[in-house]
Amino acid sequence: MDNKVKVVTPDNQQLEIEVLDIFNVVGYEGKDYILYSLGEQVDDDHEQAYISILEQDQDNYNLVEIKDAKEWEAVQNAIAEDIKLGQEANNE
């Protein structure tokens, strides 16, 4: 996948990231969440992945840290459900 975008981090650092997925979470409508990689290899087959809230202003895409524990749990559950649905689809 080569879906790269430039973003600004919470500490105003500009990064080019690879977008793995952009998704929404039930109960947190109006927010977009982004699953992304910085290209850091964990092992031969996997890269480190990160999740943030994705906001857009006039000039930039901004990564915003998920600070609320309940929101983070809802995001993790959404990703787990997405993985489960993907695995079920692959088994059919």
C-alpha positions in Angstrom: 0.0 0.0 0.0 1.3 3.4 -0.9 -1.3 5.8 0.6 0.9 8.5 2.2 -0.3 11.8 3.6 1.5 14.6 5.5 0.2 15.3 9.0 0.9 17.5 11.9 1.4 15.8 15.3 0.2 17.2 18.7 3.7 18.6 19.2 3.6 20.4 15.8 6.0 18.0 14.1 5.2 17.4 10.4 5.3 13.7 9.3 4.6 11.8 6.2 2.6 8.7 7.3 1.2 5.7 5.5 -2.6 5.5 6.0 -3.7 2.0 6.7 -7.4 2.8 7.5 -9.7 5.7 8.4 -12.8 4.7 10.4 -15.5 5.9 12.7 -16.6 4.6 16.1 -20.2 4.2 17.3 -20.8 6.6 20.1 -18.1 9.0 18.9 -19.8 10.3 15.7 -18.2 13.3 14.1 -14.7 12.0 14.7 -12.5 10.3 12.2 -9.9 7.8 13.5 -6.8 6.9 11.6 -4.7 3.7 11.7 -1.3 4.6 10.3 2.3 3.5 10.0 5.6 5.4 10.1 7.3 2.5 8.3 9.0 1.2 11.5 9.6 -2.6 11.1 8.6 -4.7 14.1 9.8 -7.9 12.4 10.2 -9.2 8.9 6.5 -9.2 8.2 5.0 -6.4 10.3 5.3 -2.7 10.8 4.4 -0.7 14.0 0.9 0.8 13.7 -0.6 3.8 15.5 -4.1 5.1 16.0 -5.1 8.8 16.5 -8.0 11.0 16.0 -7.7 12.7 12.6 -8.7 16.3 12.3 -8.5 18.6 9.3 -8.2 22.3 9.3 -7.8 24.6 6.3 -4.2 23.7 5.7 -3.3 20.5 7.4 -4.4 17.1 8.6 -3.7 16.9 12.4 -3.2 13.8 14.6 -4.9 14.2 18.0 -4.1 11.9 20.9 -6.9 9.8 22.2 -6.9 10.7 25.9 -10.2 9.4 27.2 -10.0 5.8 28.5 -13.6 5.0 27.4 -13.0 6.4 23.9 -9.8 4.4 23.6 -11.6 1.2 24.7 -14.4 1.9 22.1 -11.7 2.4 19.4 -10.0 -0.9 20.3 -13.3 -2.7 20.2 -14.1 -1.2 16.8 -10.8 -2.4 15.4 -11.2 -5.9 17.0 -14.7 -6.2 15.4 -13.3 -5.1 12.0 -10.5 -7.7 12.2 -13.1 -10.4 13.2 -15.4 -9.4 10.3 -12.4 -9.5 7.9 -11.4 -13.0 9.1 -15.0 -14.3 8.8 -15.2 -12.9 5.3 -11.9 -14.6 4.4 -13.2 -17.9 5.7 -16.3 -17.9 3.5 
